[in-house]
Amino acid sequence: MERDDLSQQLLFLREIDRLKGVVRQSPLLDRSRKENSAEHSWHLAMYAWLLSAYAAEQVNAGRVIQMLLLHDVVEIDVGDTPLHSGGSHAEQSALETQAAARLFGLLPDAQRDDFMALWLEFEHAESADAQFAKALDRFQPLLVNVFTGGGTWVESGVSYEQVIQRYGPAIRNGAPRLWAICEQWLAQHFAERGGSTPN
Amino acid sequence: MERDDLSQQLLFLREIDRLKGVVRQSPLLDRSRKENSAEHSWHLAMYAWLLSAYAAEQVNAGRVIQMLLLHDVVEIDVGDTPLHSGGSHAEQSALETQAAARLFGLLPDAQRDDFMALWLEFEHAESADAQFAKALDRFQPLLVNVFTGGGTWVESGVSYEQVIQRYGPAIRNGAPRLWAICEQWLAQHFAERGGSTPN
């Protein structure tokens, strides 16, 4: 590990400070402001640590933590894409891959390759670890919405059916027992809100 | 893992959302605002991941990451203690231990015990992992100060000798090669600032 490697690593660590300025749609639980992607990543890593027993298959919690610490770094270049925004998935995906190449490209080659491989594994949900990480990345904002009386669902006029459709597949796939509980919360939440309610 | 465990885990995950509201002395690198302890913890975990080769002894990077994700959670109850604040270390330490007992006590027993043990290992710098984690917890704010033209050192009128004294022991102990580079930065930084300069 040479001095040049360290210069590259510090440049990357300096650059990713900007993730603290990427603002998400979800609020903090006290509703004082919107959450940023850096603190969101920290929170998700804590979810992974505590909840790994709920993964669909056995996972390596340490890898899931790393995946989640890393998963949003591309937003430094492309911003956060709200779940309820619509938009072209393919176009977004191409931009994020470009961002990953630029950002991870700041690192020494071996770490660049490790980061890129782990990020792609997450993006493509190619493993049990990635599928669990993806599940948590949906589970946490769902919880925020439940805990804040609807949050972004109310703001964006999202219906029960849309919530099921947008959060369900990833959570059911990666953490089926967590999804079973989500279904109960959602039924109750939308029943209380009235409007489009489940059967 | 029973439903009751999950209720406790979710209560904890909900409670630690408040770490996003604990504001530190250090600014973001773009100086737009002060950093909070949740995003700081995320950033430190990335430091640990990338820089583990600079640890004084071989470390388990995954454990160091977990330690750093967890290390500031007690600030939810006691707030951030600025490095340049003075104040009684023993009193602060007692308050933090109380906070750890309350917060980790929200978790199922086994996880409570794991978290407490890891947090105490960090607090007491009892292992190579903890010593490296402690080093990074000083190294990151030092970098922020260097990158922002003095930051909290200028605000608090901190001298070269005080910086050496407050940051040096932890960084030198846990990551001696990083400290060697810090010494070069500090000499240059304080020479440019004038006033109290190194020899």
Interface residues (C-beta under 8 A of the other chain):
Chain A: M1 R3 L6 Q9 L10 F12 L13 R14 I16 D17 R18 L19 K20 G21 L28 L29 D30 S32 E35 N36 A38 E39 S41 W42 H43 A45 M46 Y47 W49 L50 L51 A53 Y54 G62 I65 Q66 L69 L107 Q111 L143 F147 I181
Chain B: M1 R3 L6 Q9 L10 F12 L13 R14 I16 D17 R18 L19 K20 G21 L28 L29 D30 S32 E35 N36 A38 E39 S41 W42 H43 A45 M46 Y47 W49 L50 L51 A53 Y54 G62 I65 Q66 L69 L107 Q111 L143 F147 I181
